[in-house]
Amino acid sequence: MAMRTGATRLPLKHLMENSPRIPFRYFSDKGRVLSEEEQAIENVYIVKMERERLEKLKKKLAAAEAEKDKDKSASKV
């Protein structure tokens, strides 16, 4: 997947210190500028993917804790 912002070549610290009002332009994979609607759709997709990733991590953590508790209780007996 291609980079999404036009200002990614400069370090973020440099961008923040020298020019606080840099407009970010979002680009598609083909290089054209995304419309506001397309940006909104992409942001919703990103949030959805992050939420699914976090849910998966929570399930994995819960399963690991359950197995740890199971092993702990088995060792006591």
C-alpha positions as CSV (number, residue, x, y, z in Angstrom):
1,M,0.0,0.0,0.0
2,A,1.3,3.4,-0.9
3,M,2.0,6.2,1.6
4,R,-1.1,8.3,2.3
5,T,0.2,11.7,3.0
6,G,2.2,14.1,0.9
7,A,4.2,15.4,3.9
8,T,5.8,12.1,4.9
9,R,9.2,12.7,3.5
10,L,10.1,15.3,6.2
11,P,10.6,14.3,9.8
12,L,7.5,15.0,11.9
13,K,9.5,17.1,14.4
14,H,10.7,19.4,11.6
15,L,7.1,19.7,10.3
16,M,5.8,20.6,13.8
17,E,8.5,23.2,14.6
18,N,8.8,25.1,11.4
19,S,5.3,25.2,9.9
20,P,2.4,24.4,12.2
21,R,-0.2,24.8,9.5
22,I,0.9,22.3,6.8
23,P,-2.2,21.0,5.0
24,F,-2.1,17.2,4.7
25,R,-3.2,15.8,1.4
26,Y,-4.2,12.2,1.3
27,F,-3.4,10.2,-1.8
28,S,-4.8,7.0,-3.1
29,D,-2.5,4.1,-4.2
30,K,-2.6,5.5,-7.7
31,G,-1.4,9.0,-6.7
32,R,-4.6,11.0,-6.9
33,V,-5.8,13.1,-4.1
34,L,-8.7,11.5,-2.1
35,S,-11.9,13.4,-1.6
36,E,-13.3,14.1,1.9
37,E,-15.8,11.2,1.5
38,E,-13.0,8.8,0.5
39,Q,-10.9,10.0,3.4
40,A,-13.8,9.4,5.8
41,I,-14.4,5.9,4.4
42,E,-10.7,5.1,4.8
43,N,-10.7,6.4,8.3
44,V,-13.7,4.2,9.2
45,Y,-11.9,1.2,7.7
46,I,-8.7,2.0,9.7
47,V,-10.7,2.3,13.0
48,K,-12.5,-0.9,12.2
49,M,-9.3,-2.8,11.6
50,E,-7.7,-1.4,14.7
51,R,-10.7,-2.4,16.8
52,E,-10.7,-6.0,15.3
53,R,-6.9,-6.2,16.0
54,L,-7.4,-5.1,19.7
55,E,-10.3,-7.6,20.1
56,K,-8.1,-10.4,18.8
57,L,-5.3,-9.4,21.2
58,K,-7.8,-9.3,24.1
59,K,-9.0,-12.8,23.3
60,K,-5.5,-14.1,23.0
61,L,-4.6,-12.6,26.3
62,A,-7.7,-14.0,28.0
63,A,-6.9,-17.5,26.6
64,A,-3.3,-17.2,27.8
65,E,-4.4,-16.1,31.3
66,A,-7.0,-19.0,31.4
67,E,-4.3,-21.5,30.5
68,K,-2.0,-20.0,33.1
69,D,-4.7,-20.3,35.8
70,K,-5.4,-23.9,34.6
71,D,-1.8,-24.8,34.9
72,K,-1.5,-23.2,38.3
73,S,-4.5,-25.0,39.7
74,A,-3.3,-28.3,38.2
75,S,0.1,-27.9,39.9
76,K,-1.6,-27.4,43.3
77,V,-3.4,-30.7,43.2
